[in-house]
Amino acid sequence: MKTLNVELNDRSYPIYIGSGLLNESSLLTKHIVSKQVLIVSNETVAPLYLQKVADHLGDYQVETVILPDGEAYKTLDYVNRVFDQLMGKRFSRNATLIALGGGVIGDLGGFAAACYQRGIAFIQIPTTLLAQVDSSVGGKTGVNHPQGKNMIGAFYQPKCVIADTEVLDTLDDRQLAAGLAEVIKYGLIRDLSFLNWLEEHISKLVGRDKEAMAYAIERSCINKAEIVAEDEFESGVRAILNLGHTFGHAIETGIGYGKYLHGEAVAIGMGFAADLSQRLGCLSEQDVDRVIALLEKTGLPIKPPEEMTTEMYLDLMSVDKKNLDGNIRVILLEAIGKAKLPLSVDRQLLVETLEQYKGVA
């Protein structure tokens, strides 16, 4: 087991990474502050892992909320289901919420924990690669709105993150590839040596080599933890974690939540970002081809959806947390391995990227 720390003074917490961690009861119980525990999971994950987690809590009052699986259910209506259980079972301010699932469950469960009685403890047990390397770390919680993704939420840090790599054995290939999009992102924005490693080992990751996967998860979490420690509330450098996300969120919202997995939409978005970076003179054509080729080797989609028009992109991208004074701001690459902070770009160049980028290396 590897233990990393997210250093945030009195809100600091550990990330545990290793195989078989769901069998280690002490990892879980030492972070639970009272006997009241609510486990929030979904219909896919709960049959596989909920009982294993609950078995460590024999002396606790354990309640559960099992939600449908998918991005379409990351809404205030389903947060209310969590509140209904917390209220109905008379949970106190000292209760602990465990989010057992992928990014949707982690975001929704964390937001419910942040809101209930103005904040109760919560623990992240991410069960997808994307959640283990990205969404479970850093304290971003929230839900979607029909007009924009993740526009309702809060910064709220967990007590710990337990990333059991063994659970990835039950992850399907599409979900695995979606997680690899976020892994590749770290190499592109700040870790060139990791990007070089990914290019050499991507076939092992796609093939689920356990040693390679454990290294990729650890390296990704180190990058995320360092950025979060420097900028917890995204007032500066943390924004670079959104490479590809402004384009990707527009796709998710425009096509309908759940039709593209988050990592799939981000992969297409990173292609857009690379193309626009080239138009600004920051990347070469070979650099863009390099980005697209790596994404393509994971099995991720790289071509933008044909249903999305330029007008749809511009309209949806105008609803983004990075925007200022009505200006669309995006994260681009200054070079391979180095991202720029959010910047407003010439509208004509943005339109050229939206109309001409085809996702073909």
VOVOTI-801348 format. One record per residue (C-alpha): residue in one letter; z, x, y. Coordinates in Angstrom, 2 decimals. Last residue first. Layout:
<nodes>
a:Z:X:Y $
...
</nodes>
This chain:
<nodes>
a:-36.29:-4.19:12.26 $
v:-37.08:-7.90:12.68 $
g:-34.46:-9.98:14.46 $
k:-36.96:-11.93:16.55 $
y:-35.93:-10.96:20.09 $
q:-38.62:-12.28:22.47 $
e:-37.30:-15.49:24.03 $
l:-33.57:-14.78:24.17 $
t:-34.15:-11.14:25.03 $
e:-36.60:-11.99:27.80 $
v:-34.19:-14.64:29.14 $
l:-31.42:-12.05:29.36 $
l:-33.74:-9.64:31.15 $
q:-34.67:-12.37:33.63 $
r:-31.04:-13.28:34.20 $
d:-30.14:-9.74:35.20 $
v:-26.90:-8.94:33.45 $
s:-23.30:-9.75:34.24 $
l:-20.98:-7.28:32.61 $
p:-18.22:-7.30:30.04 $
l:-16.99:-3.76:29.23 $
k:-19.62:-1.51:27.68 $
a:-19.55:-0.54:24.04 $
k:-19.74:2.91:22.46 $
g:-20.72:3.77:18.88 $
i:-24.48:3.55:19.45 $
a:-24.79:3.91:23.20 $
e:-23.77:1.90:26.27 $
l:-23.77:-1.12:24.01 $
l:-23.46:-4.65:25.37 $
i:-20.66:-7.17:25.81 $
v:-21.81:-10.24:27.74 $
r:-21.15:-11.91:31.08 $
i:-22.73:-15.19:32.19 $
n:-21.96:-15.74:35.88 $
g:-20.28:-18.97:37.01 $
d:-17.62:-17.21:39.04 $
l:-16.58:-15.11:36.04 $
n:-17.59:-15.46:32.39 $
k:-15.59:-13.76:29.65 $
k:-14.07:-17.02:28.34 $
d:-17.48:-18.53:27.63 $
v:-19.11:-21.82:28.58 $
s:-22.23:-20.48:30.37 $
m:-23.32:-19.19:26.97 $
l:-23.80:-22.80:25.88 $
d:-26.22:-23.65:28.69 $
l:-28.08:-20.36:28.50 $
y:-28.45:-20.57:24.72 $
m:-29.61:-24.17:24.81 $
e:-32.13:-23.42:27.56 $
t:-33.56:-20.54:25.55 $
t:-34.06:-22.90:22.62 $
m:-32.11:-22.89:19.37 $
e:-33.77:-24.75:16.51 $
e:-35.55:-21.61:15.30 $
p:-32.27:-20.01:14.32 $
p:-32.13:-16.34:15.33 $
k:-33.28:-13.85:12.68 $
i:-30.70:-11.36:11.39 $
p:-29.12:-13.30:8.53 $
l:-26.63:-11.14:6.64 $
g:-27.52:-9.67:3.26 $
t:-25.44:-6.58:3.90 $
k:-28.53:-4.37:4.06 $
e:-29.88:-6.51:6.92 $
l:-26.93:-5.67:9.14 $
l:-27.55:-1.96:8.61 $
a:-31.27:-2.29:9.31 $
i:-30.68:-4.34:12.47 $
v:-28.40:-1.73:14.01 $
r:-30.71:1.16:13.13 $
d:-33.76:-0.70:14.42 $
v:-31.97:-1.15:17.74 $
d:-31.21:2.56:17.89 $
q:-34.82:3.40:17.06 $
e:-36.00:1.24:19.97 $
s:-33.74:3.31:22.18 $
l:-30.45:2.10:23.60 $
c:-29.01:2.08:27.12 $
g:-32.20:1.36:29.08 $
l:-31.24:-2.16:30.14 $
r:-33.93:-3.59:27.86 $
q:-32.40:-1.57:25.02 $
s:-28.98:-3.11:25.64 $
l:-30.64:-6.53:25.57 $
d:-32.06:-5.81:22.11 $
a:-28.73:-4.48:20.86 $
a:-26.92:-7.56:22.19 $
f:-29.42:-9.92:20.53 $
g:-28.96:-8.09:17.24 $
m:-25.21:-8.27:17.70 $
g:-25.56:-12.02:18.17 $
i:-27.44:-12.38:14.89 $
a:-24.55:-10.61:13.16 $
v:-22.05:-12.71:15.14 $
a:-23.66:-15.91:13.85 $
e:-23.39:-14.66:10.27 $
g:-19.80:-13.52:10.80 $
h:-18.82:-16.96:12.06 $
l:-20.43:-18.71:9.11 $
y:-23.52:-20.64:10.14 $
k:-23.72:-24.36:9.42 $
g:-19.95:-24.56:9.91 $
y:-19.82:-25.72:13.51 $
g:-23.09:-27.31:14.58 $
i:-26.38:-25.67:15.55 $
g:-25.50:-25.38:19.24 $
t:-21.81:-24.57:18.82 $
e:-22.28:-21.91:16.15 $
i:-25.36:-20.49:17.87 $
a:-23.65:-20.33:21.27 $
h:-20.66:-18.65:19.62 $
g:-22.98:-16.01:18.21 $
f:-24.63:-15.19:21.54 $
t:-21.26:-14.76:23.24 $
h:-19.89:-13.13:20.07 $
g:-22.38:-10.31:19.67 $
l:-19.85:-7.69:20.80 $
n:-16.62:-9.63:21.38 $
l:-14.30:-6.78:20.36 $
i:-15.42:-5.17:23.62 $
a:-13.18:-7.66:25.44 $
r:-10.12:-5.75:24.29 $
v:-10.94:-3.08:26.90 $
g:-9.82:-5.09:29.92 $
s:-7.80:-8.25:30.57 $
e:-7.89:-9.22:26.93 $
f:-4.26:-10.30:26.58 $
e:-2.98:-7.54:24.31 $
d:-4.84:-4.66:25.95 $
e:-3.84:-1.20:24.71 $
a:-1.95:-2.38:21.63 $
v:-4.81:-4.79:20.88 $
i:-7.37:-1.98:20.99 $
e:-5.34:0.28:18.72 $
a:-4.63:-2.53:16.25 $
k:-8.32:-3.50:16.03 $
n:-9.48:0.06:15.37 $
i:-6.76:0.68:12.80 $
c:-7.55:-2.68:11.19 $
s:-11.20:-1.72:10.79 $
r:-10.32:1.66:9.28 $
e:-7.93:0.04:6.79 $
i:-10.40:-2.66:5.78 $
a:-13.24:-0.15:5.34 $
y:-11.03:2.18:3.29 $
a:-9.89:-0.63:0.97 $
m:-13.50:-1.74:0.52 $
a:-14.69:1.75:-0.38 $
e:-11.96:2.13:-2.99 $
k:-12.54:-1.35:-4.40 $
d:-16.30:-1.12:-4.79 $
r:-17.35:-4.68:-4.02 $
g:-21.11:-4.16:-4.57 $
v:-21.79:-5.06:-0.93 $
l:-19.21:-2.44:-0.01 $
k:-20.74:0.13:-2.34 $
s:-24.21:-0.56:-0.95 $
i:-22.85:-0.08:2.59 $
h:-21.54:3.39:1.76 $
e:-23.79:5.81:3.66 $
e:-24.47:3.47:6.60 $
l:-20.80:2.55:6.67 $
w:-19.77:6.20:6.88 $
n:-22.07:6.74:9.87 $
l:-20.54:3.65:11.50 $
f:-17.07:5.04:10.82 $
s:-18.04:8.31:12.52 $
l:-19.37:6.28:15.47 $
d:-16.11:4.42:16.05 $
r:-16.04:2.56:19.37 $
i:-18.30:-0.49:19.70 $
l:-20.86:-0.02:16.92 $
g:-18.47:1.18:14.24 $
y:-16.06:-1.65:14.94 $
k:-18.90:-4.19:14.80 $
i:-19.90:-3.05:11.32 $
v:-16.56:-4.34:9.99 $
e:-17.09:-7.64:11.82 $
a:-20.46:-8.12:10.14 $
l:-18.91:-7.06:6.82 $
g:-16.77:-10.18:6.91 $
a:-19.83:-12.42:6.93 $
a:-21.22:-10.43:4.00 $
l:-18.09:-11.17:1.95 $
q:-18.28:-14.86:2.85 $
r:-21.86:-15.03:1.60 $
d:-21.05:-13.10:-1.57 $
d:-18.26:-15.45:-2.63 $
l:-14.61:-14.46:-2.33 $
t:-12.60:-14.67:-5.56 $
d:-12.27:-10.88:-5.93 $
l:-11.34:-10.74:-2.22 $
v:-7.86:-11.91:-3.22 $
e:-7.16:-8.43:-4.64 $
t:-7.35:-6.90:-1.17 $
d:-4.00:-8.42:-0.27 $
a:-3.79:-8.35:3.52 $
i:-0.26:-9.36:4.54 $
v:-0.06:-9.64:8.33 $
c:3.35:-9.66:9.99 $
k:5.53:-11.54:12.46 $
p:2.43:-13.07:14.01 $
q:1.43:-12.67:17.66 $
y:0.56:-15.59:19.94 $
f:-2.26:-15.47:22.50 $
a:-3.12:-19.12:22.97 $
g:-5.85:-21.63:22.28 $
i:-8.48:-24.10:23.42 $
m:-11.91:-22.60:24.19 $
n:-12.27:-21.18:20.68 $
k:-15.90:-22.37:20.40 $
g:-17.43:-24.49:23.15 $
q:-18.66:-27.96:24.07 $
p:-17.54:-29.77:20.93 $
h:-14.17:-28.02:21.25 $
n:-12.91:-25.38:18.85 $
v:-9.39:-24.35:17.96 $
g:-6.97:-21.58:18.81 $
t:-5.13:-18.41:17.99 $
k:-5.69:-14.84:19.13 $
g:-2.65:-12.82:18.07 $
g:-4.20:-9.44:17.44 $
v:-4.81:-9.21:13.72 $
s:-5.60:-12.21:11.50 $
s:-9.07:-12.62:13.07 $
d:-10.40:-9.14:12.44 $
v:-10.33:-7.04:9.29 $
q:-8.36:-9.36:6.99 $
a:-9.84:-12.56:8.45 $
l:-13.40:-11.37:8.00 $
l:-12.65:-10.16:4.48 $
t:-11.30:-13.54:3.50 $
t:-7.81:-14.44:2.23 $
p:-5.68:-13.71:5.28 $
i:-1.91:-14.07:4.84 $
q:-0.73:-14.33:8.45 $
i:2.93:-15.04:9.13 $
f:4.35:-17.37:11.76 $
a:7.52:-17.68:13.77 $
i:7.96:-20.75:15.96 $
g:6.77:-21.32:19.53 $
r:7.07:-23.83:22.33 $
q:8.75:-26.43:20.05 $
y:5.47:-26.38:18.10 $
c:2.80:-24.85:20.34 $
a:2.51:-21.24:19.16 $
a:2.98:-22.25:15.52 $
a:0.17:-24.82:15.82 $
f:-2.06:-22.17:17.39 $
g:-1.25:-19.75:14.57 $
g:-2.11:-22.37:11.98 $
l:-5.44:-23.15:13.63 $
d:-6.48:-19.52:14.07 $
g:-5.24:-18.38:10.65 $
i:-6.62:-21.45:8.88 $
v:-10.04:-21.02:10.48 $
g:-10.08:-17.26:9.92 $
g:-9.45:-17.42:6.22 $
g:-6.52:-18.75:4.26 $
l:-2.75:-18.82:3.99 $
a:-1.18:-19.31:7.43 $
i:2.59:-19.24:6.89 $
l:4.69:-21.17:9.42 $
t:8.33:-20.18:9.85 $
a:11.15:-22.42:11.08 $
n:13.77:-21.33:13.61 $
r:12.69:-23.92:16.22 $
s:13.57:-26.63:13.72 $
f:11.52:-28.52:11.16 $
r:12.43:-32.18:10.86 $
k:10.19:-32.84:7.82 $
g:8.19:-35.46:9.73 $
m:7.98:-33.27:12.83 $
l:6.60:-30.22:11.05 $
q:4.37:-32.40:8.87 $
d:2.95:-34.35:11.80 $
f:2.50:-31.12:13.79 $
v:0.33:-29.69:11.02 $
r:-1.77:-32.85:10.90 $
n:-1.99:-32.64:14.70 $
v:-3.66:-29.26:14.37 $
y:-6.29:-31.13:12.35 $
d:-7.12:-33.47:15.22 $
l:-7.04:-30.55:17.66 $
t:-10.00:-29.01:15.88 $
k:-10.87:-26.29:13.37 $
y:-12.18:-28.82:10.85 $
a:-15.89:-28.10:11.40 $
e:-15.17:-24.41:10.76 $
g:-14.63:-25.12:7.08 $
d:-12.26:-26.03:4.27 $
p:-10.42:-29.34:4.41 $
l:-6.71:-29.01:5.18 $
i:-3.71:-28.59:2.88 $
v:-0.37:-28.86:4.69 $
t:2.64:-27.64:2.74 $
e:6.42:-27.83:2.72 $
v:8.88:-25.25:1.42 $
q:12.60:-25.70:1.99 $
y:13.67:-22.28:0.76 $
d:15.56:-21.09:-2.31 $
g:12.42:-20.75:-4.47 $
l:10.39:-18.99:-1.81 $
h:8.58:-16.29:-3.81 $
d:7.07:-19.01:-6.01 $
a:5.54:-20.58:-2.90 $
v:3.21:-17.62:-2.43 $
k:1.94:-17.71:-6.01 $
q:1.72:-21.49:-5.82 $
l:-0.53:-21.30:-2.77 $
y:-2.94:-18.74:-4.21 $
l:-5.87:-20.21:-6.09 $
p:-5.48:-23.98:-5.75 $
a:-4.60:-23.50:-2.04 $
v:-7.60:-21.34:-1.15 $
t:-10.42:-23.87:-1.45 $
e:-8.66:-27.03:-0.25 $
n:-7.15:-25.27:2.75 $
s:-3.86:-23.63:3.68 $
v:-0.83:-24.18:5.90 $
i:2.49:-23.17:4.34 $
l:5.54:-24.56:6.14 $
v:8.83:-22.73:5.67 $
q:12.36:-23.82:6.54 $
k:15.07:-21.53:5.16 $
s:15.25:-19.40:8.30 $
v:13.81:-16.21:9.85 $
i:11.09:-15.29:7.39 $
h:9.86:-11.69:7.85 $
k:11.95:-10.18:5.07 $
t:10.76:-12.97:2.76 $
l:7.10:-12.03:2.74 $
l:7.04:-8.33:1.98 $
s:10.07:-8.88:-0.27 $
s:8.12:-11.20:-2.58 $
e:5.59:-8.58:-3.66 $
n:3.15:-10.38:-5.98 $
l:0.98:-11.42:-3.03 $
l:0.60:-7.70:-2.35 $
g:-1.53:-7.21:-5.47 $
s:-3.91:-4.68:-3.92 $
g:-3.12:-3.17:-0.55 $
i:-2.91:-3.57:3.21 $
y:0.30:-4.49:5.05 $
i:-0.11:-5.01:8.79 $
p:3.19:-4.52:10.58 $
y:4.46:-6.11:13.79 $
s:5.17:-5.31:17.44 $
r:6.20:-8.21:19.68 $
d:9.23:-6.40:21.15 $
n:7.01:-3.48:22.20 $
l:3.40:-4.35:21.32 $
e:2.46:-1.63:18.83 $
v:0.40:-3.17:16.03 $
n:1.63:-1.19:13.07 $
l:-0.21:-0.09:9.97 $
t:1.25:-0.08:6.46 $
k:-0.82:1.11:3.53 $
m:0.00:0.00:0.00 $
</nodes>
